[in-house]
């Protein structure tokens, strides 16, 4: 049964109103007079164009968005207060006028710039703007990218725009982008520079950013391939240390409360905890020093920990997510634990070169280098396999080619005695174990390692006893 036409129109209008009030910037620049308009103004401007067969609001509400490198003296960029009062001037305002001029050439009526369209003195508005920014770039009709240090496409390789934190999402989020050089001349003759062809600009972007062409052509945000995506941000810089984390929210499709002043370590830990909740195994594929987290050693300090990641994981959707929960004891994660024994240890320039093998499967042998191996004579080592699944039989199912992290734990030194039974009433004391060990931890400086089980094809699987499945707190 079809809806009456007035009900279909009402449904379309509700869909349109919801989109405008949630998925476009809080305010835009009206290009005809370079003044601010709010969401209600934009809604009223386009509402009369909504019809009963209306489907995609983004095709009706069109605006241009600017991506650029801020001036060295950020005070020369136009602010919200200066634009509102009509006092904006200087080189930053000149750049804004050029941007608006190029936006009008696309037959657009509205535009957005991060320099002046946010009231940064309003904490609630600033929080919403930063958390929504990826979506605002994604919903734009065109992202105009101004490269202030480039004249030709080749110059992109050395332009600071490719080295800033926020410009990563500004490159990936929009469906259409257009590059303009330092003189505001278009760098190609194409309407949009995002192309499915191997154009010069696309190949240059791949070399300059380290981002594969398929992601440059069509990026899907989300907490997947975390290790690879973090490496894209490794060499990028931000003015505020917290922005290292905040600028990556949209890339991984997670949301954080904005809290400038909390410091870079805390903000990145919060980002990483949010990403971990989705269970992507590649979050463990990093090396180097762990963050100063209050209870876990499984969180890296920054995206730089993912540079030269040790292993490219095979993506197998059938495995499902890995259960990971942050607790007061650390990152709670169930792993398939296989024991490792030390074959040799060699100290080289303050570091330890260690070779270990699995006594249950001698074909499994690893070599790793770590900066610390204190008390290694009383250490236990193990391999924690991460890419397994639990079938209907509730037994761990492992592939012939798998990945795991090298773990260690130290013997606990305690003054243990066995009181006489007459000292207690109804309490049975037992002989203490020969060795009592602390929690498993990742060996410092190591990432995920690859293991290949003998006589098992890389993509084939086999079952292992559930006794090897152990909950650890990293």
C-alpha positions, 0 to 999 in steps of 0.5 A: 500500500502506497502512502498518500502523497502528503505523507510521502512529502512529510517523510521526505521533509523530516529526513531532510530536516534531520540531515541538515540539523545533524550532518552539515556544519553548525554555520556556513559562509554565504558566498554572495556576501561572505556572511555567516548563516546557521543551520536553520537558514540553510534548512529554510533556503533548501526546504522548498526544493524537497519533493515527495520522491526526495532521497539524498539530502547531500545532493541538495544541500551543497557546500564547499569546504577548505583544506589548507595549511594555517599561516605560521602566525595563526593570529593572521587567520580570520576568526569567528569574532572578526568575521561576525563584526566585519573586521576581518582583514590581512593575508588570512582573510585574503586566502578566505576570499580566494577560497570563496571565489573558487567555490562560487565557480562550482555554482555553490552558494555556501562554504565552510572554513575551519579558521572562522566558522567555529566559535572556539570560545564556545566549548560545546560548539568546539566539541561538536565541531571537532567530533563532527569534522570528518563527517562535514568534509565527507558531506561537502560537495567539493573540498578545495585544497590550497597548497601554499608551498607548491606550484606544480604537482611534483611540489606536493612531495615537499609541501607541509600540507602532507605533514599535518595531522588534520589534513589527513582526514581532509584528504580522505573524507571528501568524495571530491577534491580539487588542488590549487597551487600557491597562486590559486591556480588549479593544478590539473584541468580536471573538475575533481582531482580524486580519480580512479585513473592513475593520474599524476596527482594521484600517484604523487599523493600515494608517494607523498602520504604513504596511503595506497591508491585504493584508499585515496580513491575511496576511503571507508572510515572504521577501526580496521587495518589499524596498524596500517592506518596509524602508520599514515599518521606517524610523521604528521604533526599537530600544534596541540599535542591532544590533536594527534588523537582528536584528528584521528577520530574520524579516520577510525570512526570513533568519538571522544570527548574533547578535553584540551589540557589533558595531554597527548599521552592521555588523549591517545590512550583514550583514542586507542581504548575506543578503537580496541573495543571493536576487536581488530587484532592489528591494534597489537601490531606495534613495536617500541615503547608502551604508553604510560597507561595506568593499568596496561602495557598494551597501548602504544605511545603514538602512531609512530609505534606503527612505523615498520610494523612487523607483520601484515596480517591476513584479513579473514572476516570469518574469525570475527572480532577478538574480545578485548576489554580494558579493566583495572588489571590491564587489557583483558584478552583471551589468547591461545597460549603456547609455551616458549623456551629460550634457546640462546641469549646474546647481549649486543650494545645494551640490547638483548638478542633472544632466540626462543622455540616452542617445545610443543612444536619445535618448528616454531622458532623466533628471534627478537631483540629487546632493550630489557630482559631483567631476570630472564633466568626466572622468566617464562616466555609464551606465544599468545596467538591472536588470530583464532576463532571459536567455532560451535564446538567452543574449541580454538580454531587456528590457521596454518599461517597465524600471528601472535605476540611474544609474552613473558612473565617473571617469578614472584619473589615472596616470603612464603611459609606454611603455618601449622593447621592448629593456627587456623580454624577450618582453613586448609593451607597447602604447600606453596607452588614451586614457582608463582608468576606474575601477569603476562606482558608483551616483551618490550619492543616487540610486535606481532610475529608470524608463525607457520604450523608444519604440514598445514596450508596457510589458509587451512585451519585446525583445532586445538585443545581448549586448555591452551586458551587463557585469559591474560591481562596485558 
